[in-house]
Amino acid sequence: MIASLPMYALPGTEAAHDRFWVLVRDYLRAAGIAAPDALTHIDGDLLNHWRTPDLVLSQTCSLPYRSRLRDHVTLIGTPDYGVEGCPPGYYRSVIIARSDDARDDLEAFCSSRFALNDPLSQSGWAALALERPEVLQGPQMITGSHRASMNAVQRGAADFAAIDAVTYHSLANAGETNGLRILEQTRPTPGLPFIAAKSVPALPVFQALRAAIDALDPEDRESLGLRALVALPPDAYDLPIPPAPHANAV
C-alpha cells in the first residue's frame, strides 16, 4: 500500500506531515488496514498516482476529484482548516494583487495578466472561472503551484492570481506574501478531500484520520492548520466543470 499528502506540502511542513502520517498509519494498522511506514512524495503525474489500486490514503483537489477521479476512488472525508467565513470542511480562494497596484475593483483587472497554478485547480482556476469569468479576458499563464503564482504577481510577471486560502495563510505566516494584498475572496466551496483506492473501506479510514487529527501535537496542528475531519455528503462536490484556460506554461 502507498499513501501521500501532496496538496499542502508547503515549506516547513514536511516534518509535521510525516508525524501526522505516523499517527494515521498506527490507527489504520490498529483497525486491520495495511499502511506503509512512510509517505510517498510525488513529483510526477498525480492523477495516475491517485488512481493506483494500492492507494490507502491521499488528498486531492475538488476539481480533479469531481472531473477525473470520482468513479475511481473512495471518498473518505474532508479536512477542516478553519478558513474564516467558511463552513466546516469548506474553503475559498483569495484573489491577490500587488500592494502597489492602485486598482481596488476586480473588474479593473479584466484585461490584465492572470497567473494560475494548474488548469485542474479548484482554488487557482475553477472558483474564479465559474464565479467571475468576465475578469479572465486577459493573458493567462500556468505557473505550476500557488507559490509560483504568488511569486509571478510579486515580480510583475502577472497582475493577479487566485490562491487557495489555506496556502496563502501558511505562506503569509512564513513571510512570503510581502508586496501582496487580498483584493477579493471567492464563495466557499467544499475543501480538498481525502481519498483512497476504490477497494478501501471509507469508515475505518475516516475514523483513523479523525483520531490522528485529535491526537496531533499542538505545534503540528498549527503548522498543518488541521482542525477537524468532516463527512460532507458526496453531492457537496456536484459543482460545474469550468472551461479550460487559454494559457501557456511558463
Secondary structure as GFF3:
##gff-version 3
##sequence-region A 1 250
A	DSSP	beta_strand	2	3	.	.	.	ID=ss1
A	DSSP	alpha_helix	14	30	.	.	.	ID=ss2
A	DSSP	alpha_helix	46	50	.	.	.	ID=ss3
A	DSSP	beta_strand	55	59	.	.	.	ID=ss4
A	DSSP	alpha_helix	62	64	.	.	.	ID=ss5
A	DSSP	pi_helix	65	69	.	.	.	ID=ss6
A	DSSP	beta_strand	73	80	.	.	.	ID=ss7
A	DSSP	beta_strand	90	91	.	.	.	ID=ss8
A	DSSP	beta_strand	93	98	.	.	.	ID=ss9
A	DSSP	three_ten_helix	106	109	.	.	.	ID=ss10
A	DSSP	beta_strand	114	116	.	.	.	ID=ss11
A	DSSP	pi_helix	122	126	.	.	.	ID=ss12
A	DSSP	alpha_helix	127	131	.	.	.	ID=ss13
A	DSSP	three_ten_helix	133	135	.	.	.	ID=ss14
A	DSSP	beta_strand	140	142	.	.	.	ID=ss15
A	DSSP	alpha_helix	146	154	.	.	.	ID=ss16
A	DSSP	beta_strand	160	164	.	.	.	ID=ss17
A	DSSP	alpha_helix	165	173	.	.	.	ID=ss18
A	DSSP	beta_strand	180	185	.	.	.	ID=ss19
A	DSSP	beta_strand	189	190	.	.	.	ID=ss20
A	DSSP	beta_strand	194	197	.	.	.	ID=ss21
A	DSSP	alpha_helix	202	215	.	.	.	ID=ss22
A	DSSP	alpha_helix	218	224	.	.	.	ID=ss23
A	DSSP	beta_strand	228	230	.	.	.	ID=ss24
A	DSSP	three_ten_helix	234	237	.	.	.	ID=ss25
A	DSSP	beta_strand	248	249	.	.	.	ID=ss26
###
